[in-house]
Amino acid sequence: MNQQPLPGASTVLTMGILSIVLTLFCCGPFGAIFSIIGLVKAKTATQLYQASPESYTDYSNIKTGKILSYIGLALALVYLVLTILYFGFIVAAITTGELSGEF
């Protein structure tokens, strides 16, 4: 039987890589968006593969892209928590008078 590449396998891998890179070097929300897109595409590609596994190749790209998307999502969530804590400390310092602007 002639096997063909799994549709969306390269897209899932690309979205997983972009989610990590954008979270680390740009900003967290873009990484979270790309990781969610990657996970949705991975779900549809996995369902397609499970319907007829003998017809497709590149399932390893789906698994790798899914893992990278999960890592990117986790990094984006850590980035979000750290940002909330950072601004929370600034607001707390301003309201207690420790950061009044007088030197």
C-alpha positions as a Python dict, from the first residue, in 0.01 Angstrom:
ca = {
    (1, 'M'): (0, 0, 0),
    (2, 'N'): (123, 348, -83),
    (3, 'Q'): (173, 557, 230),
    (4, 'Q'): (143, 934, 227),
    (5, 'P'): (253, 1198, 476),
    (6, 'L'): (4, 1268, 751),
    (7, 'P'): (-177, 1597, 679),
    (8, 'G'): (-95, 1852, 947),
    (9, 'A'): (209, 1673, 1088),
    (10, 'S'): (452, 1946, 990),
    (11, 'T'): (207, 2214, 1106),
    (12, 'V'): (183, 2060, 1453),
    (13, 'L'): (561, 2040, 1482),
    (14, 'T'): (599, 2400, 1364),
    (15, 'M'): (338, 2527, 1610),
    (16, 'G'): (509, 2343, 1895),
    (17, 'I'): (845, 2497, 1812),
    (18, 'L'): (693, 2843, 1769),
    (19, 'S'): (513, 2820, 2102),
    (20, 'I'): (841, 2766, 2289),
    (21, 'V'): (1041, 3022, 2092),
    (22, 'L'): (777, 3294, 2116),
    (23, 'T'): (723, 3236, 2487),
    (24, 'L'): (1092, 3259, 2567),
    (25, 'F'): (1198, 3539, 2332),
    (26, 'C'): (889, 3746, 2260),
    (27, 'C'): (597, 3724, 2496),
    (28, 'G'): (387, 3460, 2667),
    (29, 'P'): (43, 3508, 2511),
    (30, 'F'): (166, 3442, 2158),
    (31, 'G'): (331, 3121, 2274),
    (32, 'A'): (10, 3010, 2441),
    (33, 'I'): (-190, 3083, 2127),
    (34, 'F'): (45, 2881, 1906),
    (35, 'S'): (55, 2593, 2154),
    (36, 'I'): (-325, 2574, 2163),
    (37, 'I'): (-337, 2577, 1783),
    (38, 'G'): (-77, 2300, 1778),
    (39, 'L'): (-273, 2087, 2024),
    (40, 'V'): (-597, 2126, 1827),
    (41, 'K'): (-422, 2034, 1501),
    (42, 'A'): (-256, 1738, 1675),
    (43, 'K'): (-593, 1610, 1791),
    (44, 'T'): (-740, 1617, 1442),
    (45, 'A'): (-430, 1458, 1288),
    (46, 'T'): (-427, 1186, 1555),
    (47, 'Q'): (-791, 1103, 1482),
    (48, 'L'): (-711, 1083, 1112),
    (49, 'Y'): (-414, 856, 1181),
    (50, 'Q'): (-612, 627, 1411),
    (51, 'A'): (-879, 583, 1144),
    (52, 'S'): (-626, 423, 907),
    (53, 'P'): (-271, 399, 1047),
    (54, 'E'): (-139, 195, 756),
    (55, 'S'): (-206, 481, 512),
    (56, 'Y'): (7, 750, 676),
    (57, 'T'): (361, 821, 785),
    (58, 'D'): (508, 1098, 1007),
    (59, 'Y'): (311, 1015, 1321),
    (60, 'S'): (628, 1083, 1521),
    (61, 'N'): (606, 1448, 1415),
    (62, 'I'): (260, 1463, 1572),
    (63, 'K'): (385, 1320, 1901),
    (64, 'T'): (686, 1553, 1908),
    (65, 'G'): (477, 1858, 1819),
    (66, 'K'): (225, 1772, 2090),
    (67, 'I'): (500, 1746, 2352),
    (68, 'L'): (652, 2076, 2238),
    (69, 'S'): (309, 2241, 2250),
    (70, 'Y'): (257, 2123, 2606),
    (71, 'I'): (599, 2258, 2704),
    (72, 'G'): (524, 2590, 2533),
    (73, 'L'): (189, 2614, 2712),
    (74, 'A'): (351, 2540, 3048),
    (75, 'L'): (617, 2805, 2986),
    (76, 'A'): (350, 3057, 2889),
    (77, 'L'): (159, 2984, 3210),
    (78, 'V'): (476, 3026, 3418),
    (79, 'Y'): (542, 3353, 3235),
    (80, 'L'): (187, 3467, 3315),
    (81, 'V'): (221, 3383, 3685),
    (82, 'L'): (556, 3562, 3710),
    (83, 'T'): (411, 3869, 3538),
    (84, 'I'): (116, 3878, 3779),
    (85, 'L'): (351, 3846, 4076),
    (86, 'Y'): (579, 4117, 3942),
    (87, 'F'): (300, 4370, 3900),
    (88, 'G'): (146, 4259, 4229),
    (89, 'F'): (468, 4344, 4412),
    (90, 'I'): (485, 4682, 4241),
    (91, 'V'): (127, 4765, 4340),
    (92, 'A'): (194, 4645, 4696),
    (93, 'A'): (506, 4860, 4718),
    (94, 'I'): (320, 5167, 4590),
    (95, 'T'): (23, 5125, 4824),
    (96, 'T'): (242, 5074, 5133),
    (97, 'G'): (447, 5385, 5052),
    (98, 'E'): (778, 5204, 5007),
    (99, 'L'): (795, 5316, 4645),
    (100, 'S'): (691, 5680, 4670),
    (101, 'G'): (935, 5822, 4420),
    (102, 'E'): (1136, 6024, 4673),
    (103, 'F'): (1506, 5958, 4676),
}
